[in-house]
Amino acid sequence: MRSFVVDEDMPRSTAVALKQAGFSAVDVRDVGLQGRPDAAVFAYAQTANSVIITADLGFASIVNFPPTSHNGIIVVRVPNSYSSESTNAEILRVLKELDGEELGATVVVVEPGRTRLHRG
């Protein structure tokens, strides 16, 4: 089962929606990582063998987070006008689309109706 760490810039409901879809997920706000640097969130996710879900473009930096160093990063790029439900639906769409694919060393960019993969 895939495991996810949901960054604090994502809706609170994202971890809940992932759990309801059968995934393991934790929100950084629930494990004492709220307001912590990206490096701390990254380290936590790697220790937990989890994929990070974030809207923070900093996580897409191959300089700061080399592809071979992580279990996968999903960067969500949807309009600010999107509701939490629409945002979560886009994430779940992509996870269904990528079912069975290895996400380690991969940055997945989620956009409305579009998915881009950058493999390390």
N, C-alpha and C positions, 0 to 999 in steps of 0.2 A: 504494500500500500504506500502510495506517495505521501510524503509529509511536507507540510508547508509552514513557513514562518511569515506572518503577515505584518508588514511594516506599519508604523503609526500613521502614515499618510493615506492609508486605505480606509474605506468605511469600516466601522466597528462590526458591521454585519458580514464582512467577507469571510472571516474565520468560521462563523456560524454556517454560512452557505456552503463552505467547503466541507464541513463536518456532516451537514445534511446530505451532501452528495457522496458521502462515504470515504472522504479523505481524512487524514490526520492533520490538524491545523491548530496553531497557537498564534495569538495576537501578541505582539511585543509589549503592549500595554498591560498584559496580564502576567508577564514574567519579569517585571521590573526593568524593562529596557526602554521605556518611554523617555524621550529626550536624550537618549544616549547616542554617541557618534555612530555613523554607519559601520565603522570597523567593529564595534561591539555587537551590533545586530548580525553582521556577517559572521563573526566568530561563533556566536551562539548557533546560527543556522548550520554552520559546518559541523560543529560538535554534535548537533542533533540530526545530522544527515538529511537536512531539509532544504527545500527549494524556497528562495525568498520571493515574496510577491510584494511589489512596491510601485509607487508612482515616481520615485526619486531617480532622476536620470543619472545621478552620481554612481549608482550601482551598475550602470552600463559601461562605466569606464574600465577599459582593459588594463589601464595603467594601475589603477587602485585595486582592482579585483580581476587579476589575470584569469582567463577562462579555465585553465587547468587547475585552478585552486578552489573551484566551487562545485556544489551539487546542482547548480542551476539557479538562474535569476529570471524572474518574470517581471518585466517593466510594463506597467499599464498606462497607456496614453489615450485616455478618453476625454472628451470635452468636460469642462467644469460643470456644464449644465446637465450632465448625465446624473440620473438618480443612483442611489446605492444599488437598487435592484438591477438597473441596466448595466452598471459596472460589474456587478457579480455575475450577471448573465454572460457578459463578454468573456470573463475569466473562465467560467464553466464551459463555454463553447470551445475555447482554446484547449482546455484540458481534455475534453472529449476528442477533439481533433488530433491531439498528440498522444492519445492513449497508447501505451505500450512503447513509446519512444523514450530513449534515454535522454534526460535533461542535463546530466552532469556536463560541465564545461560549455554550457549553452546559455546564451541570453535570448530570451523570447520577448519580443515586443508585441504587445496586444494593442490593436487599434480597432475602432468600430468596423466589424466585418472583415478584418484583415489580420494576418499573423505573419511576423517576420522572425526568422531564426538566424542567430549568429553563433556558429559553432567554433569552439577553440581549437 
